[in-house]
Amino acid sequence: MIEGFEEIMTHQETAKYLTIGKSLSYKMGKGRKNPAVKIANQWRFIKEDIDRWLQEIRNKEIVSNKEK
């Protein structure tokens, strides 16, 4: 496996990891709302990128809540 790409996930695996529906995972990938890479005609997700993306969202929410 290439360094930094320890776990590459499909839409189905990403949806399960995020506990969301597969169709929502597709919409998020297509709308570029989450970190995804299109290879040939299929989207792939790197678990570490998803984790980092989730942490960024969480950090923004924490800052937003502190400003209220």
C-alpha positions as CSV (number, residue, x, y, z in Angstrom):
1,M,0.0,0.0,0.0
2,I,1.2,3.5,-0.8
3,E,2.3,5.5,2.3
4,G,-0.5,7.8,3.5
5,F,-3.2,5.7,1.7
6,E,-3.5,3.0,4.3
7,E,-7.2,2.5,3.8
8,I,-9.1,3.4,0.6
9,M,-12.8,3.0,0.9
10,T,-15.7,2.8,-1.6
11,H,-18.9,4.8,-1.3
12,Q,-20.6,1.9,0.5
13,E,-17.7,1.5,3.0
14,T,-17.6,5.3,3.5
15,A,-21.4,5.4,4.1
16,K,-21.1,2.6,6.7
17,Y,-18.1,4.4,8.4
18,L,-20.0,7.7,8.6
19,T,-23.3,5.9,9.4
20,I,-25.1,7.6,6.6
21,G,-27.0,6.2,3.6
22,K,-25.2,5.2,0.5
23,S,-27.1,7.7,-1.6
24,L,-26.1,10.6,0.7
25,S,-22.5,9.4,0.4
26,Y,-22.8,9.6,-3.4
27,K,-24.4,13.1,-3.3
28,M,-21.6,14.4,-1.0
29,G,-18.9,13.0,-3.2
30,K,-20.5,14.3,-6.4
31,G,-21.0,17.7,-4.8
32,R,-17.4,17.7,-3.5
33,K,-18.6,18.1,0.1
34,N,-16.2,15.5,1.3
35,P,-12.7,14.5,0.4
36,A,-13.0,12.0,-2.5
37,V,-11.0,11.1,-5.6
38,K,-12.5,9.9,-8.8
39,I,-10.6,7.0,-10.3
40,A,-11.8,6.0,-13.8
41,N,-15.5,6.3,-13.2
42,Q,-15.6,5.5,-9.5
43,W,-15.2,7.5,-6.3
44,R,-12.8,6.5,-3.6
45,F,-12.2,7.8,-0.1
46,I,-9.1,7.7,2.0
47,K,-10.0,7.0,5.6
48,E,-7.4,9.4,7.0
49,D,-8.8,12.2,4.8
50,I,-12.4,11.5,6.0
51,D,-11.2,11.6,9.6
52,R,-9.4,14.9,9.0
53,W,-12.4,16.3,7.3
54,L,-14.7,15.3,10.2
55,Q,-12.3,17.0,12.6
56,E,-12.3,20.2,10.6
57,I,-16.1,20.3,10.7
58,R,-16.1,19.6,14.4
59,N,-13.5,22.4,15.0
60,K,-15.6,24.9,13.1
61,E,-18.7,24.0,15.1
62,I,-16.8,24.4,18.4
63,V,-15.6,27.8,17.3
64,S,-19.1,28.8,16.1
65,N,-20.7,27.7,19.4
66,K,-18.1,29.7,21.4
67,E,-18.9,32.8,19.4
68,K,-22.6,32.6,20.3
